[in-house]
Amino acid sequence: MNLTRSLIPDLGVFQAFACAARHGSFTRAAEELNLTQSAVSRQIRTLETQLGVVLFERVRKRVVLSEAGRALLPQVARLLDQSEEIMRRALAASDGKALLTIATLPSFGSRWLMRRLPGFLALHPGISFNIACHRGPFDLARGDFDVAIHYGQPVWPHASCTYLCDEAIVPVASPAFCRPPAAPDVIAHGPLLHLSSRPKLWSQWFEAQGLGAVNAFQGHHFDQFNMVIEAALAGAGFALLPRYLIEEEMAAGRLMEACPRPFSAEHSYYIVLPEGKQETPAVQAFRSWLLTQVSTYRA
């Protein structure tokens, strides 16, 4: 049976529901939405009546989601996010510009992509960006992204992957910490700076240098490349970093290659285009531009 228009709640009802769920209070939700407490209560009752379920239960002085409310909340949150995205796209298009929504890895986005975007915008002044950072695979359709930058294998459901570049990783250090070149057995005494999401990186590098017996896990651990870079700049130890992330620091002499033995990571970077958006002019322009920007790495 198809829903009639009378059965589709106003977005304001969903906003009241989501806000009350977040605060655990109709009063606090009313304050945030600039409504009266009775208005929020009435909206929640309307939604409960339409659905035929109880969405909140009263516990002491708070309201908590019922089982039905907990099941509904993620869907409502997704609908509100999509509605906001629709409005953003419409407002961006109101000045005649195409909006390009991009998902990128945090370090790739902040340290590589952001520094080059002005060049793309100079070539394509009719495009504006909406950029979000994601660490791993996610649902492109649910996020309504046009392009994703992916590190790993060329596999993504309902999307095509185009090889972008490999990752050349180099051991580096601040010149105040160590004057290169340093032999691998000197680097082994550390301290070593690690990225927590790639715990075997140093071990793989030492094995490639014929030092498989080294304790490659000693040192300091960080959960983001940016923190590893800052620690290396501060002279906290040796870091094993993708060259593209530290181009400016190396050019300025703030970081130096500790040992001239780069290492190729096991994964690569890919441009991911979701089905249905691969022929969009803005997407095609951005894809082509990305490939020109990494030509030196590909070579």
Secondary structure by P-SEA (a helix, b strand, c coil): ccccccccccaaaaaaaaaaaaaccaaaaaaaacccaaaaaaaaaaaaaaaccccccccccbbbbcaaaaaaaaaaaaaaaaaaaaaaaaaaacccbbbbbbbbcaaaaaccccccaaaaaaaccccccbbbbbccccccccccccccccccccccccbbbbbcbbbbbbbbbbcccccccccaaaaaaccbbbcccccaaaaaaaaaacccccccccccccccaaaaaaaaaaccccccccccccaaaaaaccccccccbbbbccbbbbbbbcccccccaaaaaaaaaaaaaaccccc
